[in-house]
């Protein structure tokens, strides 16, 4: 009979609250229209081989990095980094932590069940407002000081459930899911950056390797010229000033060698740090001259792929979180209802504890909580949440604008550097002919040493520039791949 009365009192509350369950306040997220332009801004880019970026259906960013790169040494280095890079491991740990938070959020709307058990004994004296436990002492006279006022042996199971009337818990799950997805995209963006950075460092090492070979060859050439000039000096055909000038030029070319070696060592240390290991020698099988830039070109650059870039998606998931927080802030202004129930056993003596008739207990409670006045805190929190959502939308748009700009820059850079590279190849052919002609004329006595010095200096600059331009061309293709969001698969 008692149980029926309790049910009759609590049942209307359950019916009333169930009418509102699932009525989420706040707006559901919809992707804002960023009004993307029809094409990338390339400033009248010429009709060259790069037009295939706009024609083929195979998109560059959808290529896996092992398909994008053809160099087996580079592929091996990237494999090491994906396994051992410290920043990438930390990103994976963040994903694991956010996944656990998501799992927690998924069960927040379920009953919270807690078990409790224990033993309590309380002692008091004459001046205490209550008397000794008559049930404990019975007809015996209790002591005047430190008498037993309470003994309790108990075992209870309690359950609590907050009814998600306004969707606070549902919005919390949206936040947890968006946060988890954001951490995944951040890891992808980090991997994209890591892959491109390793490729950039690798191509830089190849350039320095080539420049070191160029510097050594040029030093040998200058040294050979100096030897010839010394013979001419011994024969009285040239002055000591000529010998000194050629010797100075030879030492200048020799100075380049330790400078390039230092730069090579520094880059090698940096590349090893990207691989997550201590500095060591990195074996390079190729020269930068052996790599054909066209072999690593991908095809297709559709503009809508920008929205699938990992960093852009991460910004969108951040926007989703702020949108859900607006819903939670609004829901906090409305009543919350919690149902609590406890079942258990409570007895004076432990041997009587498990008597369900004599020691049984039950509590059932339904509570309604509504904030009436809280110094404008709820309204302020809701206004701030709306502002934070607007800021996140600005961040999202800013990220997309930046992405479109980066791809546009990369497309133009590839074409312009390719033009520069073709000019550099023509220049080096001219300078090599100049060196050969100057040396023939010098040895034949029809030209002086100054022409030889000038020709060799020009040739050195041209060869160093060609290697540097080739590296920039390779890196520009990697930048396009990265800016389109490729490299994480």
C-alpha positions as CSV (number, residue, x, y, z in Angstrom):
1,X,0.0,0.0,0.0
2,X,2.8,2.4,0.9
3,X,4.6,1.5,-2.3
4,X,1.5,2.3,-4.3
5,X,1.2,5.7,-2.7
6,X,4.8,6.5,-3.5
7,X,4.3,5.6,-7.1
8,X,1.1,7.6,-7.3
9,X,3.0,10.7,-6.2
10,X,6.1,10.3,-8.4
11,X,4.3,9.1,-11.5
12,X,2.7,12.4,-12.5
13,X,6.2,14.0,-12.2
14,X,7.6,11.4,-14.6
15,X,4.8,12.0,-17.1
16,X,5.2,15.7,-16.9
17,X,9.0,15.6,-17.5
18,X,8.9,13.0,-20.2
19,X,6.8,15.4,-22.3
20,X,9.8,17.7,-22.6
21,X,12.6,15.1,-23.0
22,X,14.4,15.6,-26.3
23,X,13.3,19.3,-26.7
24,X,16.8,20.6,-27.3
25,X,17.1,24.4,-27.1
26,X,19.6,26.2,-29.4
27,X,20.2,25.8,-33.1
28,X,21.4,22.6,-34.6
29,X,24.7,23.1,-36.4
30,X,24.7,23.7,-40.2
31,X,27.9,24.4,-42.1
32,X,28.0,28.2,-43.0
33,X,28.1,29.2,-46.6
34,X,31.6,30.5,-47.2
35,X,30.9,31.6,-50.8
36,X,34.0,30.0,-52.3
37,X,35.3,31.6,-55.5
38,X,34.9,29.7,-58.7
39,X,38.6,29.1,-59.0
40,X,42.0,29.8,-57.4
41,X,43.6,33.2,-57.9
42,X,46.6,32.5,-60.2
43,X,47.1,35.9,-61.9
44,X,46.8,34.8,-65.5
45,X,48.8,31.6,-65.1
46,X,50.1,30.4,-68.5
47,X,48.9,27.4,-70.3
48,X,51.6,24.9,-69.3
49,X,51.8,21.4,-68.0
50,X,50.3,22.7,-64.7
51,X,46.9,23.0,-66.4
52,X,46.5,19.3,-65.8
53,X,45.8,20.3,-62.2
54,X,42.4,21.6,-63.4
55,X,41.6,18.8,-65.8
56,X,42.2,15.4,-64.3
57,X,39.7,13.8,-61.9
58,X,42.4,12.3,-59.7
59,X,42.9,14.9,-57.0
60,X,46.3,15.7,-55.6
61,X,45.2,15.8,-52.0
62,X,43.5,12.4,-52.3
63,X,46.8,10.7,-53.2
64,X,48.4,8.8,-50.4
65,X,51.9,10.2,-49.6
66,X,53.5,6.9,-50.7
67,X,51.9,7.4,-54.1
68,X,52.8,11.0,-54.2
69,X,56.5,10.6,-53.5
70,X,58.6,8.3,-55.7
71,X,61.9,8.4,-53.9
72,X,62.3,5.2,-51.8
73,X,64.8,6.9,-49.5
74,X,62.4,9.7,-48.7
75,X,59.5,7.2,-48.2
76,X,61.7,5.3,-45.7
77,X,62.4,8.5,-43.8
78,X,58.7,9.4,-43.6
79,X,57.9,5.9,-42.4
80,X,60.3,6.3,-39.5
81,X,58.8,9.7,-38.6
82,X,55.2,8.4,-38.6
83,X,56.3,5.8,-36.1
84,X,58.7,7.7,-33.9
85,X,58.0,11.5,-34.2
86,X,57.3,12.8,-30.7
87,X,54.8,15.5,-31.6
88,X,52.8,12.9,-33.5
89,X,52.8,10.5,-30.5
90,X,51.5,13.4,-28.3
91,X,48.7,14.0,-30.8
92,X,47.8,10.3,-30.7
93,X,47.7,10.5,-26.9
94,X,45.3,13.6,-27.1
95,X,43.0,11.6,-29.4
96,X,42.9,8.7,-26.9
97,X,42.1,11.2,-24.1
98,X,39.4,12.8,-26.1
99,X,38.0,9.4,-27.0
100,X,37.7,8.6,-23.3
101,X,35.9,11.9,-22.7
102,X,33.5,11.0,-25.6
103,X,32.8,7.6,-24.1
104,X,32.0,9.4,-20.8
105,X,29.7,11.9,-22.5
106,X,27.8,9.1,-24.2
107,X,26.6,7.6,-20.9
108,X,26.0,10.9,-19.0
109,X,22.2,10.5,-19.6
110,X,22.1,7.1,-18.0
111,X,21.3,6.4,-14.4
112,X,24.2,7.0,-11.9
113,X,24.2,4.1,-9.5
114,X,26.3,4.2,-6.3
115,X,26.7,1.4,-3.7
116,X,27.6,2.3,-0.1
117,X,28.2,0.3,2.9
118,X,29.7,1.1,6.3
119,X,29.6,1.1,10.1
120,X,29.0,4.2,12.3
121,X,29.1,4.5,16.1
122,X,28.6,7.9,17.9
123,X,29.5,8.7,21.5
124,X,28.2,11.7,23.5
125,X,28.0,12.9,27.1
126,X,25.4,14.4,29.4
127,X,25.3,17.9,28.0
128,X,24.5,16.6,24.5
129,X,20.9,17.5,23.5
130,X,19.9,13.9,22.8
131,X,19.7,10.9,25.1
132,X,21.5,7.5,24.8
133,X,20.1,4.9,22.5
134,X,17.4,3.2,24.3
135,X,17.4,0.4,21.8
136,X,21.1,-0.3,22.5
137,X,21.1,-0.1,26.3
138,X,17.6,-1.4,26.9
139,X,16.8,-1.5,30.6
140,X,20.5,-1.0,31.5
141,X,21.7,2.3,32.8
142,X,24.0,4.1,30.3
143,X,27.2,5.8,31.4
144,X,27.0,9.5,32.0
145,X,30.0,10.3,29.7
146,X,30.7,8.9,26.2
147,X,27.5,6.9,26.1
148,X,26.5,5.3,22.8
149,X,23.9,7.5,21.0
150,X,24.0,5.8,17.6
151,X,25.1,2.5,16.1
152,X,24.5,1.9,12.4
153,X,25.4,-0.9,10.1
154,X,24.2,-0.2,6.5
155,X,24.4,-1.4,2.9
156,X,22.7,0.7,0.3
157,X,22.4,1.2,-3.5
158,X,21.4,4.6,-4.7
159,X,20.4,5.8,-8.2
160,X,20.2,9.3,-9.6
161,X,18.9,10.4,-13.0
162,X,18.8,13.9,-14.4
163,X,16.1,14.1,-17.1
164,X,17.6,15.8,-20.1
165,X,14.6,18.1,-20.8
166,X,16.3,20.8,-22.7
167,X,19.1,18.8,-24.3
168,X,22.0,19.9,-22.1
169,X,23.4,16.4,-22.0
170,X,22.8,15.9,-25.7
171,X,24.7,19.1,-26.4
172,X,27.4,17.9,-24.2
173,X,27.7,14.7,-26.3
174,X,27.9,17.0,-29.4
175,X,30.8,18.9,-27.8
176,X,32.6,15.7,-26.9
177,X,32.1,14.3,-30.4
178,X,33.3,17.5,-32.1
179,X,36.3,17.7,-29.7
180,X,37.2,14.1,-30.5
181,X,36.9,14.7,-34.3
182,X,38.9,18.0,-33.9
183,X,41.7,16.2,-32.3
184,X,41.7,13.6,-35.1
185,X,41.9,16.5,-37.7
186,X,44.7,18.2,-35.7
187,X,46.7,14.9,-35.8
188,X,46.1,14.7,-39.6
189,X,47.2,18.3,-40.0
190,X,50.3,17.6,-38.0
191,X,51.1,14.5,-40.1
192,X,50.6,16.6,-43.3
193,X,53.0,19.2,-41.9
194,X,55.4,16.5,-40.8
195,X,55.4,14.7,-44.2
196,X,56.0,18.0,-46.1
197,X,58.6,19.1,-43.6
198,X,60.6,15.9,-44.0
199,X,60.4,16.2,-47.8
200,X,61.5,19.8,-47.6
201,X,64.5,18.9,-45.3
202,X,65.4,15.9,-47.5
203,X,65.4,18.0,-50.7
204,X,67.5,20.7,-48.8
205,X,70.0,18.0,-47.9
206,X,70.2,16.9,-51.6
207,X,70.7,20.5,-52.6
208,X,73.5,20.9,-50.1
209,X,75.1,17.6,-51.2
210,X,75.1,18.9,-54.8
211,X,76.4,22.3,-53.8
212,X,79.2,20.7,-51.8
213,X,80.2,18.7,-54.9
214,X,80.1,21.9,-57.0
215,X,82.2,23.8,-54.5
216,X,84.8,21.1,-54.4
217,X,85.0,20.8,-58.2
218,X,85.2,24.6,-58.5
219,X,88.1,24.6,-56.0
220,X,89.9,22.0,-58.0
221,X,89.4,24.0,-61.1
222,X,90.6,27.2,-59.5
223,X,93.6,25.3,-58.0
224,X,94.4,24.0,-61.5
225,X,94.3,27.6,-62.9
226,X,96.5,28.7,-60.0
227,X,99.1,26.0,-60.9
228,X,99.2,27.1,-64.5
229,X,99.6,30.8,-63.5
230,X,102.4,29.9,-61.1
231,X,104.2,28.2,-64.0
232,X,103.7,31.3,-66.1
233,X,105.0,33.5,-63.2
234,X,108.1,31.3,-62.9
235,X,108.6,31.9,-66.7
236,X,108.2,35.6,-66.2
237,X,105.0,35.8,-68.3
238,X,102.7,37.2,-65.5
239,X,103.2,39.3,-62.5
240,X,102.9,38.3,-58.8
241,X,99.7,40.4,-58.6
242,X,98.1,37.9,-61.0
243,X,99.1,35.0,-58.9
244,X,97.8,36.7,-55.7
245,X,94.4,37.5,-57.3
246,X,94.0,33.9,-58.6
247,X,95.1,32.5,-55.2
248,X,92.5,34.8,-53.5
249,X,89.8,33.5,-55.8
250,X,90.9,29.9,-55.1
251,X,90.7,30.5,-51.3
252,X,87.3,32.1,-51.8
253,X,86.0,28.9,-53.5
254,X,87.6,26.8,-50.8
255,X,85.8,28.8,-48.1
256,X,82.5,27.7,-49.5
257,X,83.2,24.0,-48.6
258,X,83.2,24.3,-44.8
259,X,80.2,26.7,-45.0
260,X,78.2,24.2,-46.9
261,X,79.3,21.3,-44.7
262,X,78.1,23.3,-41.7
263,X,74.7,23.9,-43.3
264,X,74.5,20.2,-44.3
265,X,75.2,19.1,-40.7
266,X,72.6,21.5,-39.3
267,X,70.0,20.3,-41.7
268,X,70.9,16.6,-41.0
269,X,70.4,17.2,-37.2
270,X,67.0,18.9,-37.9
271,X,65.8,16.0,-40.1
272,X,66.8,13.5,-37.4
273,X,64.8,15.4,-34.9
274,X,61.7,15.2,-37.2
275,X,62.3,11.4,-37.3
276,X,62.3,11.3,-33.5
277,X,65.8,10.2,-33.0
278,X,69.3,11.4,-32.0
279,X,71.6,12.9,-34.7
280,X,73.1,10.4,-37.0
281,X,74.4,10.1,-40.6
282,X,71.6,10.0,-43.3
283,X,72.6,8.1,-46.4
284,X,71.6,9.8,-49.6
285,X,71.7,7.7,-52.7
286,X,70.5,10.5,-55.2
287,X,71.7,13.9,-56.3
288,X,69.2,16.6,-56.7
289,X,69.9,16.7,-60.4
290,X,68.6,13.1,-60.7
291,X,65.0,14.0,-59.5
292,X,62.5,14.9,-62.1
293,X,59.9,17.3,-60.6
294,X,57.2,16.1,-63.0
295,X,57.3,12.6,-61.5
296,X,55.9,13.9,-58.2
297,X,53.1,16.1,-59.7
298,X,49.6,15.1,-58.9
299,X,46.5,16.0,-60.9
300,X,43.4,17.9,-60.1
301,X,42.9,20.9,-57.8
302,X,39.1,21.2,-57.3
303,X,38.3,24.2,-55.0
304,X,35.8,22.3,-52.8
305,X,38.7,20.1,-51.5
306,X,39.7,23.1,-49.4
307,X,36.9,22.4,-47.0
308,X,38.3,18.9,-46.4
309,X,41.8,20.1,-45.4
310,X,42.5,18.8,-41.9
311,X,43.2,22.2,-40.3
312,X,40.0,23.6,-42.0
313,X,38.0,20.7,-40.6
314,X,39.5,21.2,-37.2
315,X,38.3,24.8,-37.3
316,X,34.8,23.6,-38.3
317,X,34.7,21.1,-35.4
318,X,35.7,24.0,-33.0
319,X,32.7,25.9,-34.5
320,X,30.5,22.9,-33.8
321,X,31.6,22.9,-30.2
322,X,30.8,26.6,-29.7
323,X,27.4,26.1,-31.3
324,X,26.6,23.3,-28.9
325,X,27.8,25.5,-25.9
326,X,25.2,28.1,-26.9
327,X,22.5,25.4,-26.6
328,X,23.8,24.4,-23.1
329,X,24.0,28.1,-22.0
330,X,20.3,28.5,-23.1
331,X,19.3,25.3,-21.4
332,X,20.8,26.5,-18.1
333,X,18.1,29.1,-17.9
334,X,15.3,26.5,-17.7
335,X,14.3,24.1,-14.9
336,X,16.2,20.9,-14.4
337,X,14.6,17.8,-12.9
338,X,16.4,15.0,-11.1
339,X,15.0,11.7,-9.8
340,X,16.8,10.0,-6.9
341,X,16.1,6.6,-5.4
342,X,17.9,4.5,-2.6
343,X,17.3,1.0,-1.6
344,X,19.2,-0.7,1.2
345,X,19.5,-2.2,4.7
346,X,20.2,-0.4,7.9
347,X,20.4,-2.1,11.3
348,X,21.6,-1.5,14.8
349,X,23.4,-4.8,15.0
350,X,25.4,-6.4,12.2
351,X,23.7,-9.8,12.7
352,X,20.3,-8.2,12.0
353,X,21.5,-6.2,9.0
354,X,20.4,-8.7,6.4
355,X,16.8,-9.0,7.7
356,X,14.9,-7.4,4.8
357,X,11.8,-6.9,6.9
358,X,13.4,-5.4,10.0
359,X,16.3,-3.5,8.4
360,X,15.0,-2.5,4.9
361,X,14.9,1.1,3.8
362,X,13.8,3.0,0.7
363,X,14.0,6.6,-0.4
364,X,12.5,8.1,-3.5
365,X,12.9,11.8,-4.4
366,X,12.1,14.0,-7.3
367,X,13.5,17.5,-7.3
368,X,12.9,20.5,-9.5
369,X,15.6,23.1,-9.7
370,X,15.1,26.5,-11.2
371,X,17.4,29.5,-10.8
372,X,15.5,32.6,-10.0
373,X,18.1,35.3,-9.6
374,X,21.8,34.8,-10.1
375,X,23.2,38.3,-10.7
376,X,22.7,38.0,-14.5
377,X,25.2,35.1,-14.7
378,X,23.1,32.9,-16.9
379,X,22.2,35.6,-19.3
380,X,25.9,36.7,-19.4
381,X,27.0,33.2,-20.1
382,X,24.5,32.8,-22.9
383,X,25.6,36.1,-24.5
384,X,29.3,35.1,-24.2
385,X,28.6,31.7,-25.8
386,X,26.9,33.4,-28.8
387,X,29.9,35.7,-29.1
388,X,32.3,32.8,-28.9
389,X,30.3,31.1,-31.7
390,X,30.7,34.1,-33.9
391,X,34.4,34.2,-33.2
392,X,34.7,30.5,-34.1
393,X,32.8,31.2,-37.4
394,X,35.3,34.0,-38.1
395,X,38.2,31.6,-37.4
396,X,36.7,29.1,-39.8
397,X,36.3,31.6,-42.6
398,X,39.8,33.0,-42.0
399,X,41.1,29.4,-42.2
400,X,39.4,28.8,-45.5
401,X,40.5,32.2,-47.0
402,X,44.1,31.3,-45.9
403,X,43.8,27.9,-47.5
404,X,42.6,29.2,-50.8
405,X,45.4,31.8,-50.7
406,X,48.1,29.1,-50.0
407,X,46.9,26.9,-52.8
408,X,46.9,29.9,-55.2
409,X,50.4,30.8,-54.1
410,X,51.6,27.3,-54.6
411,X,50.2,27.0,-58.1
412,X,51.8,30.2,-59.2
413,X,55.1,29.3,-57.4
414,X,55.3,26.0,-59.3
415,X,55.0,27.7,-62.7
416,X,57.2,30.7,-62.0
417,X,60.0,28.6,-60.4
418,X,59.8,26.2,-63.3
419,X,60.4,29.1,-65.6
420,X,63.2,30.2,-63.5
421,X,64.7,26.7,-63.5
422,X,64.6,26.6,-67.3
423,X,66.4,29.9,-67.4
424,X,69.0,28.7,-64.9
425,X,69.7,25.7,-67.1
426,X,70.3,27.9,-70.1
427,X,72.5,30.2,-68.0
428,X,74.7,27.3,-66.8
429,X,75.2,26.1,-70.3
430,X,76.4,29.5,-71.4
431,X,78.7,29.8,-68.3
432,X,80.3,26.4,-68.9
433,X,81.0,27.4,-72.5
434,X,82.5,30.6,-71.2
435,X,84.9,28.7,-68.8
436,X,86.0,26.4,-71.6
437,X,86.6,29.3,-73.9
438,X,88.4,31.4,-71.3
439,X,90.7,28.5,-70.4
440,X,91.6,27.8,-74.0
441,X,92.3,31.4,-74.7
442,X,94.3,31.8,-71.5
443,X,96.5,28.7,-72.2
444,X,97.0,29.9,-75.8
445,X,98.1,33.3,-74.6
446,X,95.2,35.2,-76.2
447,X,93.4,36.1,-72.9
448,X,94.5,37.1,-69.4
449,X,93.8,35.5,-66.1
450,X,91.1,38.0,-65.2
451,X,88.8,36.6,-67.8
452,X,89.3,33.1,-66.5
453,X,88.6,34.2,-62.9
454,X,85.4,36.0,-64.0
455,X,84.2,32.9,-66.1
456,X,84.9,30.5,-63.2
457,X,83.1,32.8,-60.7
458,X,80.1,33.0,-63.0
459,X,80.0,29.3,-63.5
460,X,80.2,28.7,-59.7
461,X,77.3,31.0,-59.1
462,X,75.2,29.4,-61.9
463,X,75.8,25.9,-60.6
464,X,74.9,26.8,-57.0
465,X,71.9,28.7,-58.2
466,X,70.7,25.8,-60.4
467,X,70.8,23.4,-57.4
468,X,69.0,25.9,-55.2
469,X,66.3,26.5,-57.9
470,X,65.8,22.8,-58.4
471,X,65.3,22.4,-54.6
472,X,62.8,25.2,-54.6
473,X,60.9,23.7,-57.5
474,X,60.7,20.3,-55.7
475,X,59.6,22.0,-52.5
476,X,56.9,24.0,-54.3
477,X,55.2,20.8,-55.4
478,X,55.4,19.5,-51.9
479,X,53.8,22.8,-50.7
480,X,50.9,22.4,-53.1
481,X,50.4,18.8,-51.8
482,X,50.4,20.0,-48.2
483,X,48.2,23.1,-48.9
484,X,45.6,20.9,-50.4
485,X,45.5,18.8,-47.2
486,X,47.4,15.8,-48.6
487,X,50.0,13.7,-46.7
488,X,48.0,12.3,-43.8
489,X,46.6,9.1,-45.4
